[in-house]
């Protein structure tokens, strides 16, 4: 799902909001989340998951073309950890077998 898909889906679901209002709301929320992460804050959305910043320490790597050693500086990268409800929802969708009229008729032992 892309950002524009999200905006379209929300605008369809909430008829009282215009497409422009929905786009503004999504942009504002994502900007606020980006700003919070860039300042080093953690974001937790209950039932969905949490966003945090992980530190990747500096290390020595190799240039694949020349084989020369290269120092790779420290990086701060965003990390998402799904919440329990999201994990269960996704896992439940993956494990649901397709139902046919034969499987719904009578329980089998």
C-alpha positions in Angstrom: 0.0 0.0 0.0 1.3 3.4 -1.0 0.7 6.7 0.7 -1.8 7.7 -2.0 -3.6 4.3 -1.6 -3.9 5.0 2.1 -5.3 8.5 1.5 -7.8 7.1 -1.1 -8.9 4.3 1.2 -9.4 6.7 4.2 -11.3 9.2 2.1 -13.7 6.5 0.9 -14.1 5.1 4.4 -14.8 8.5 6.0 -17.2 10.3 3.6 -17.3 13.5 5.8 -13.6 14.1 4.9 -12.5 15.4 1.6 -9.6 13.9 -0.3 -7.6 17.0 0.4 -8.3 16.9 4.2 -7.4 13.2 4.3 -4.2 13.8 2.4 -3.3 16.6 4.9 -4.1 14.4 7.9 -1.9 11.6 6.6 1.0 13.9 5.7 0.8 15.6 9.1 0.8 12.3 11.0 3.8 10.9 9.0 5.7 14.2 9.3 5.2 14.2 13.1 6.4 10.6 13.3 9.5 11.4 11.2 10.2 14.4 13.3 9.9 12.4 16.6 12.2 9.7 15.3 14.8 12.2 14.0 14.9 13.7 17.5 15.6 10.3 19.0 12.1 9.6 20.4 10.3 6.3 20.4 6.8 6.0 18.9 4.4 3.4 20.3 1.0 2.7 18.7 -0.9 0.2 20.8 -2.1 -2.8 18.9 0.1 -1.9 15.9 3.7 -1.6 17.0 6.5 0.6 17.9 9.1 2.6 16.0 12.6 3.2 17.5 16.0 4.2 16.4 18.7 1.5 16.4 22.4 2.4 16.5 24.7 0.6 14.1 28.2 0.9 15.4 31.2 1.9 13.2 32.9 -1.0 11.5 35.5 -1.9 9.0 34.3 -3.2 5.6 35.8 -4.0 2.3 35.4 -2.3 -1.1 34.1 -5.2 -3.2 35.8 -3.9 -6.3 39.3 -3.3 -5.0 39.3 -5.4 -1.8 40.6 -2.3 0.1 39.5 -1.9 3.7 37.0 1.0 4.3 35.8 2.5 7.5 32.0 2.6 7.7 30.8 5.3 10.1 28.1 4.8 12.8 24.5 5.0 11.6 21.2 5.5 13.3 18.5 3.6 11.5 14.7 3.5 12.1 13.4 0.1 13.3 9.8 -1.2 13.5 8.7 -3.8 15.9 5.1 -5.1 15.3 2.8 -5.3 18.3 1.2 -8.5 19.4 -2.2 -7.7 17.8 -0.6 -7.0 14.5 1.5 -10.1 14.6 -1.5 -12.3 15.4 -3.6 -10.7 12.7 -1.0 -11.2 10.1 -0.2 -14.8 11.3 -3.9 -15.5 11.4 -4.3 -14.4 7.8 -1.4 -16.6 6.7 -2.8 -19.8 8.4 -6.4 -19.6 7.3 -7.1 -22.4 4.8 -9.3 -21.7 1.9 -12.8 -22.9 2.8 -14.9 -24.8 0.4 -18.5 -25.9 0.8 -17.3 -29.5 1.6 -15.2 -28.3 4.6 -18.0 -26.3 6.0 -20.7 -29.1 5.9 -19.7 -31.3 8.8 -16.9 -31.5 11.4 -14.4 -34.2 10.7 -12.6 -36.3 13.4 
